[in-house]
Amino acid sequence: MQHLDGDKSEQLLRFRRYKNGDLDRIKVQQDFIHALAEQKLQMRYIGKIDDIYRIISDNMETSMTPGDAVQCAMQMLSIGTDKIETITMPGVPQDIGGGSYVIPDYSGIDEVRKTSFGYSEEDEI
């Protein structure tokens, strides 16, 4: 466990030279999101949501309003960080032309859609 400032966090999240390429990178990013949620989704931060929103909105584009952010944070607080689940698209890592890619496993994706979201390709219109 390490405490990271913003610059170190960005370096961690952008690092690309893992043994299993993007699949390892995705796992690191998911672990980071879990740790961030566990650290920041606490009642003591609700009063600071306007300041947090202002900092975040200066660095990204979103249609979310400060009220939306408060509502989202309150919902996440009520759910609890232990209920946050991340899912990685099933696929196989492959280097193509010097770049790291994940080649989708479509049958695996359909299985995730069924087991995690309750629907499959056949359910689509």
N, C-alpha and C positions, 0 to 999 in steps of 0.2 A: 504494500500500500504506500502510495506517495501522494504528497500534496503538490498540485501543479498550479502555476499561475496561468494566465490566459495564453501567453506565448508558448509555454511548454505544453499546454493542452492542445493547442493548434498543431504543434510539431508532432505530438503523439497521434492525433487523428489523421494527419496527412501522410504519415510515414508509409512507404509502399514496399519496402524490401523485406517482406516476411517470407519464410520458407514456403508457405502455401499461398503466397500472393494475396489477392483480394479477399479470400476466405478468412485468412488470419486477421487482415485489416478490419473486416466487418466485425469479427468477434471482439477485437479491441474497442471498436467504436460502440458496440452494444454494451460491453462492460462499462465503458465510460458513461454512457447515458444512464445506466442503472445506478452507478455511483453518484452521478450528478443529481439524479432524482432523489435518491436517498438523503443526500446532504441538503438539498435546497427545498424539497417539498415538505416544509415544516411550517407550522402556524406562525412562528416568529418572523417569517419572511413575507407573509400576506400583506402586512402594513407597508412593505417596501416594494410592492408589486408595480407601482407607478414608476419608480426609479429604475427597476429592473427592466420594465417594458421599454422605457425611453432608451436605455443603453442598447438593448437588443434591437429595437426598431431602427436605430441609427446604423446598424450593421447588417440589416436584411430587409427584404420587401415582404410585407404581409398585409392581408386585409383584416387581420385580427385587431380589434380595438382593445384599449386597456380593460374595459369591462369584460370582453371576451376572455382575456388573459386571466382575470380574477376568477371568472366562472370556471374556466378550464382547470386552474390551480386548485380551486375548492373541490371540484369533482375528483381530481387526482388524489388530493388529501384524503377524501372520504373512501376512496378505493384502497389506498395504501400502496407503497412502492413494492411490496412483496408480490403484488398481483401483476406487475408490469411484465409482459412477455414479449420477447423479441423472436422473430423467425427469419432465418436466412433462406433465400430462394435456393431450392435444390439445384445443384449444378456441379460441373467439373471445372477446376481451374485449368487454364491453358494460356501459354504464351503465344501470341500471334503478332508477328512483325515487331517484336521488341516490347509489346504491351501486354499487361496481364488482364485476362478476361475470364469471366465465368460463363461457360456454355450451359444454357438452361437445360434442365432435365424436366421435360414437359409432363411426363407421367408423375414424377415426384411433386411437381408444382400442383397438379390436380389433386394429389393425395393431401397436400397441405391445405388446399382450399376446402376439401371435404372435412378433414379432421379439425382444423383450426377455425374455419369460418362457416362451416356447415353448408357449403354449396359446391357444386362442380360446374364444369363447362356446360354440361347438359342443361343446367338451370338458367343459363343466360338466354336472353331473347335475341 
